[in-house]
Amino acid sequence: MRSRMSHFVGWIFLIALAEGSPAQAPADSALLSDLGNHRYAEAVSLANHDLQRRPGDPWLLTMRGLALDAMGKTGEGLASYQEALRTKPDYLPALKGAAQLTYRQHDARASLYLQRLLAIDPKESAAHAMMGVLEFERHDCHAAIRQFQASGDVVLTREVSATEYASCLMREQQTGTAVEALHRARSYFPQSRTLRYDLGLAQMQNGDTPGALATLAPEPDDDAGLLNLRASVEARTGDLNAAFFDLRHAVEMEPRDPRNYVDMALLCLDHDQYQRAADVMSTGIQYLPQNASFYAIRGIAYAELSRYDEAEKDFSRSAALDPKSAFGQLAHNILNVERSQPEQAKATLEKQVRDRPSDAVTNTLLADLLLQQGATPGQPEWDEAKAAVSRALRTRPDSVDALNLQGQIELEEGRLEAAAGTLEHARRLNPDNPATLNRLLTIDKRLGREQDAREVAGHLKAMLNEQAQREQAAMRTTAER
């Protein structure tokens, strides 16, 4: 969890100095002196001694709570604040002490203390800033923005709250306000790489490409995230060489971060550099061999290079790693549990087919398992898979999953025209199914249907770009990383 520190150092102590103790006794001055000089154990001892003469004194209880908290005894400190509030429920120093302590400890009671405090003093800036952080953590950006703005510049005096405020503004499409806020926050933290990143992102999303490039200009401490963001801005300006250079450097810095490989490969595909895209994905696969997107992108590159067998292998591997909607979540849960024991899985599915021969899902699962196990034309398992797909389609002629398997069977049997027709039918039923589009791309290329192949490849690239942008949007704002 992100660190949540106090917005004001010594907030409660300063309030206590201003209000003083009810009696203004010399012992109170000694207590304040102990606190001011960080002699917390002595302060606790003195407060306990004075409480024998003035039991229930809210000022003494608050000072004792402050000293205990400073010693790391947060439970005892909170108990002391609470005792003060039982004596005087609207006592501001104790309320602020309890609010600050529980806020720092991620205690659910922090929100209640802050609400009580703001009911008494609606202009308390630090309390509004802390409430803004709590609303952000509850994913209520509308409420968070309202609280952050009520805090004035306090929200900008901490990197955490400044980044969260900017994140909410961008999420609410208030990018211009986010840019302004981040500029002001950087005046407090001119060396902050975090705020520099967020400002560059906000400027890019606000359409200020020159401003983003200036903010993200190379510096010695650039990390992979900054390089990736700068590459996105450079690509928008058409400076592809600079974008390639920065993404390659980002890959070298963070070889296990998938977004750098994906961004670089998609940039290559967008500019018809198919071999380069395949090489990038091959490098990524060495580090992240279970990433389904890597195989899908490399498969597109191979198809464009007319390396159809390699493309088909990559598409199949991608589908196996990330089945997503295929056959429905329940069916895949069953199948994935049993795939560690493939013979048992096969026996289970064959029994279910015998019991319910017209069940489309079970027949499709059986056919998929047989093909995944390597059934090839001429083998009994191949004929069994074909029969299962046929039964599934008789029951559910609109099953995209069964149609995809039928297309795979026709493709491997060399019946390209039939496979193309089957997969076009599947595509009409679900235009965005990756398995359908992957196979259709290789078939169109093999049949010499270049225009159809370009259209399918464009659709696939658009889907991959959209997926990459969604992932980047979720990762890029510093407050959410």
ZAMARGU-4260 file (C-alpha; in steps of 0.2 Angstrom, whole numbers, plus 5000, padded with zeros to 4 digits):
<rodrens>
0) 5000/5000/5000 | 5006/5017/4996 | 5014/5027/5011 | 5002/5039/5019 | 5011/5052/5030
5) 5005/5067/5039 | 5002/5083/5029 | 5009/5093/5043 | 5023/5089/5054 | 5019/5093/5072
10) 5001/5098/5068 | 4994/5093/5085 | 5009/5101/5094 | 5007/5118/5086 | 4988/5118/5090
15) 4992/5113/5108 | 5005/5128/5109 | 4991/5140/5103 | 4978/5134/5115 | 4989/5131/5130
20) 4982/5121/5145 | 4967/5127/5155 | 4978/5131/5170 | 4994/5137/5162 | 5003/5129/5176
25) 5023/5128/5176 | 5021/5110/5174 | 5012/5112/5158 | 5026/5122/5152 | 5038/5108/5157
30) 5027/5096/5147 | 5028/5107/5132 | 5046/5108/5133 | 5048/5089/5134 | 5038/5087/5119
35) 5047/5101/5109 | 5063/5093/5113 | 5058/5075/5109 | 5059/5069/5127 | 5043/5059/5125
40) 5045/5046/5139 | 5047/5061/5151 | 5032/5070/5144 | 5021/5054/5146 | 5028/5053/5164
45) 5024/5071/5168 | 5007/5070/5160 | 5002/5055/5170 | 5008/5064/5186 | 4998/5079/5182
50) 4982/5069/5178 | 4982/5063/5196 | 4978/5081/5201 | 4968/5085/5185 | 4959/5069/5180
55) 4950/5069/5163 | 4959/5085/5158 | 4958/5085/5139 | 4973/5095/5136 | 4984/5083/5147
60) 4976/5068/5139 | 4980/5075/5121 | 4998/5079/5126 | 5000/5062/5133 | 4992/5054/5117
65) 5004/5064/5106 | 5020/5058/5116 | 5014/5040/5116 | 5011/5041/5097 | 5028/5048/5094
70) 5036/5034/5104 | 5027/5021/5092 | 5014/5016/5105 | 5000/5021/5093 | 4986/5010/5102
75) 4990/5019/5119 | 4991/5036/5110 | 4974/5033/5102 | 4966/5028/5118 | 4972/5044/5126
80) 4965/5054/5113 | 4948/5045/5114 | 4948/5048/5133 | 4950/5066/5130 | 4936/5066/5118
85) 4924/5057/5130 | 4927/5072/5142 | 4926/5085/5128 | 4919/5078/5112 | 4922/5094/5102
90) 4940/5096/5108 | 4950/5100/5092 | 4968/5095/5097 | 4962/5078/5102 | 4951/5076/5087
95) 4966/5081/5076 | 4977/5069/5085 | 4965/5054/5083 | 4962/5059/5065 | 4980/5060/5060
100) 4985/5044/5070 | 4971/5033/5062 | 4974/5041/5045 | 4993/5037/5046 | 4989/5019/5052
105) 4976/5016/5038 | 4963/5014/5052 | 4945/5014/5045 | 4940/5026/5060 | 4950/5040/5051
110) 4936/5045/5040 | 4924/5047/5056 | 4937/5058/5065 | 4940/5069/5050 | 4921/5071/5047
115) 4919/5076/5065 | 4933/5088/5064 | 4927/5096/5048 | 4909/5098/5055 | 4917/5109/5068
120) 4930/5118/5057 | 4925/5117/5039 | 4940/5126/5033 | 4953/5114/5040 | 4964/5112/5025
125) 4974/5097/5031 | 4959/5087/5035 | 4951/5090/5018 | 4967/5084/5010 | 4967/5068/5020
130) 4949/5066/5016 | 4953/5067/4998 | 4966/5053/4999 | 4953/5042/5008 | 4940/5046/4994
135) 4953/5042/4981 | 4957/5025/4990 | 4938/5022/4989 | 4938/5025/4970 | 4927/5040/4972
140) 4936/5053/4961 | 4921/5065/4961 | 4922/5066/4980 | 4941/5066/4981 | 4942/5081/4969
145) 4930/5091/4980 | 4940/5087/4995 | 4957/5090/4987 | 4951/5107/4980 | 4944/5112/4997
150) 4962/5109/5004 | 4969/5124/4994 | 4987/5121/4991 | 4989/5108/5005 | 4985/5094/4992
155) 5000/5099/4982 | 5013/5099/4996 | 5014/5080/4997 | 5018/5070/4981 | 5006/5056/4986
160) 4991/5068/4987 | 4996/5078/4972 | 4998/5063/4961 | 4981/5056/4967 | 4973/5073/4964
165) 4980/5073/4946 | 4975/5055/4943 | 4957/5059/4948 | 4956/5075/4937 | 4962/5065/4922
170) 4950/5051/4925 | 4936/5064/4926 | 4942/5072/4909 | 4948/5088/4918 | 4966/5086/4910
175) 4969/5105/4909 | 4966/5107/4927 | 4977/5092/4930 | 4991/5100/4920 | 4989/5116/4930
180) 4989/5107/4947 | 5005/5097/4942 | 5014/5112/4937 | 5011/5120/4954 | 5015/5104/4963
185) 5032/5103/4954 | 5036/5120/4962 | 5037/5111/4978 | 5046/5096/4972 | 5056/5102/4957
190) 5067/5086/4957 | 5052/5074/4958 | 5053/5061/4944 | 5035/5055/4949 | 5028/5073/4946
195) 5038/5075/4930 | 5030/5059/4923 | 5013/5064/4928 | 5014/5081/4921 | 5020/5074/4904
200) 5006/5062/4904 | 4993/5075/4907 | 5000/5087/4894 | 5000/5073/4881 | 4982/5068/4885
205) 4978/5087/4885 | 4985/5088/4867 | 5000/5098/4872 | 5013/5088/4863 | 5027/5101/4863
210) 5024/5104/4881 | 5025/5085/4885 | 5041/5083/4875 | 5049/5098/4885 | 5043/5090/4901
215) 5050/5073/4897 | 5066/5079/4889 | 5080/5066/4893 | 5088/5067/4910 | 5101/5056/4918
220) 5089/5048/4930 | 5075/5043/4917 | 5068/5026/4921 | 5059/5014/4909 | 5042/5021/4913
225) 5048/5039/4908 | 5056/5032/4892 | 5040/5023/4887 | 5029/5038/4889 | 5042/5049/4880
230) 5041/5036/4866 | 5022/5038/4865 | 5024/5057/4863 | 5038/5055/4850 | 5027/5043/4840
235) 5013/5055/4840 | 5025/5068/4832 | 5031/5056/4819 | 5048/5055/4826 | 5049/5036/4825
240) 5068/5034/4826 | 5067/5043/4843 | 5053/5032/4849 | 5061/5016/4843 | 5077/5021/4853
245) 5068/5025/4869 | 5058/5009/4868 | 5073/4999/4865 | 5082/5007/4880 | 5066/5004/4891
250) 5067/4986/4886 | 5085/4985/4891 | 5081/4993/4908 | 5066/4983/4912 | 5067/4966/4901
255) 5052/4959/4911 | 5040/4973/4908 | 5028/4967/4894 | 5022/4985/4889 | 5038/4990/4882
260) 5039/4975/4870 | 5021/4977/4865 | 5023/4996/4862 | 5038/4993/4851 | 5031/4979/4841
265) 5014/4988/4838 | 5024/5003/4832 | 5034/4992/4820 | 5017/4984/4813 | 5010/5001/4811
270) 5024/5006/4799 | 5025/4989/4790 | 5041/4984/4799 | 5036/4966/4801 | 5052/4957/4803
275) 5057/4970/4816 | 5041/4967/4825 | 5044/4948/4825 | 5061/4950/4832 | 5055/4961/4846
280) 5042/4949/4851 | 5054/4934/4850 | 5065/4944/4862 | 5050/4947/4874 | 5045/4928/4873
285) 5063/4924/4879 | 5059/4933/4895 | 5040/4931/4896 | 5036/4915/4888 | 5018/4914/4895
290) 5012/4931/4888 | 4998/4927/4875 | 4999/4945/4867 | 5017/4942/4862 | 5012/4926/4852
295) 4997/4935/4844 | 5008/4950/4839 | 5022/4939/4832 | 5009/4928/4823 | 5002/4944/4814
300) 5020/4948/4809 | 5024/4931/4803 | 5007/4931/4793 | 5012/4947/4784 | 5029/4939/4780
305) 5020/4924/4772 | 5027/4913/4786 | 5010/4904/4788 | 5015/4889/4798 | 5024/4899/4811
310) 5010/4911/4811 | 4997/4897/4814 | 5008/4890/4828 | 5009/4907/4837 | 4990/4910/4835
315) 4987/4893/4843 | 4999/4896/4857 | 4991/4913/4861 | 4974/4905/4861 | 4980/4891/4873
320) 4988/4904/4885 | 4973/4915/4885 | 4957/4907/4881 | 4946/4921/4889 | 4929/4919/4882
325) 4931/4902/4873 | 4917/4890/4879 | 4912/4900/4894 | 4921/4902/4910 | 4914/4887/4919
330) 4918/4875/4905 | 4936/4882/4905 | 4938/4880/4923 | 4933/4862/4922 | 4945/4859/4908
335) 4960/4868/4915 | 4959/4859/4931 | 4959/4842/4922 | 4972/4847/4909 | 4986/4842/4921
340) 4979/4824/4919 | 4975/4824/4900 | 4970/4806/4899 | 4958/4808/4914 | 4951/4824/4906
345) 4948/4815/4890 | 4939/4800/4898 | 4928/4812/4908 | 4923/4822/4893 | 4920/4806/4882
350) 4909/4799/4896 | 4899/4816/4896 | 4897/4815/4878 | 4890/4797/4879 | 4878/4803/4892
355) 4873/4819/4883 | 4878/4816/4865 | 4870/4832/4859 | 4878/4844/4872 | 4887/4857/4862
360) 4899/4863/4875 | 4905/4846/4880 | 4907/4841/4862 | 4917/4857/4859 | 4928/4854/4874
365) 4932/4836/4869 | 4937/4842/4851 | 4947/4856/4858 | 4956/4844/4870 | 4960/4831/4856
370) 4967/4845/4845 | 4977/4852/4859 | 4984/4835/4862 | 4991/4835/4844 | 4978/4825/4834
375) 4982/4825/4816 | 4973/4820/4800 | 4972/4801/4798 | 4973/4797/4817 | 4957/4790/4826
380) 4958/4805/4838 | 4957/4817/4823 | 4941/4808/4817 | 4934/4809/4835 | 4938/4828/4835
385) 4929/4830/4819 | 4914/4820/4824 | 4913/4830/4841 | 4913/4847/4832 | 4900/4841/4820
390) 4889/4836/4834 | 4892/4853/4842 | 4887/4862/4827 | 4871/4852/4824 | 4865/4858/4841
395) 4873/4875/4841 | 4876/4881/4823 | 4880/4898/4830 | 4894/4893/4842 | 4909/4903/4837
400) 4920/4891/4847 | 4915/4876/4837 | 4916/4885/4821 | 4934/4890/4825 | 4938/4872/4828
405) 4929/4867/4812 | 4940/4880/4803 | 4956/4873/4811 | 4951/4856/4805 | 4948/4862/4787
410) 4964/4872/4787 | 4974/4857/4792 | 4966/4846/4780 | 4971/4858/4766 | 4953/4864/4762
415) 4957/4882/4762 | 4941/4888/4754 | 4930/4879/4766 | 4940/4885/4781 | 4938/4903/4774
420) 4920/4901/4773 | 4918/4893/4790 | 4928/4907/4798 | 4919/4921/4789 | 4903/4914/4796
425) 4911/4914/4814 | 4917/4932/4811 | 4900/4938/4806 | 4893/4930/4823 | 4908/4938/4833
430) 4918/4951/4824 | 4931/4953/4837 | 4935/4935/4841 | 4954/4934/4841 | 4955/4916/4837
435) 4944/4918/4821 | 4953/4933/4815 | 4970/4925/4818 | 4966/4910/4807 | 4957/4920/4794
440) 4972/4931/4792 | 4983/4916/4787 | 4970/4908/4776 | 4967/4925/4766 | 4986/4927/4764
445) 4988/4909/4758 | 4973/4911/4746 | 4981/4927/4739 | 4967/4938/4745 | 4978/4952/4750
450) 4964/4965/4752 | 4955/4954/4764 | 4971/4950/4773 | 4975/4968/4775 | 4958/4972/4782
455) 4959/4957/4795 | 4977/4962/4800 | 4971/4980/4802 | 4957/4974/4813 | 4968/4963/4823
460) 4981/4978/4825 | 4967/4989/4831 | 4961/4977/4844 | 4979/4975/4850 | 4982/4993/4851
465) 4966/4996/4860 | 4971/4982/4873 | 4988/4990/4875 | 4981/5007/4877 | 4969/5001/4891
470) 4983/4992/4900 | 4994/5008/4899 | 4980/5019/4905 | 4978/5008/4920 | 4997/5008/4923
475) 5003/5024/4918 | 4996/5036/4931 | 5009/5036/4945 | 4995/5036/4958 | 4989/5019/4951
480) 5006/5011/4949
</rodrens>
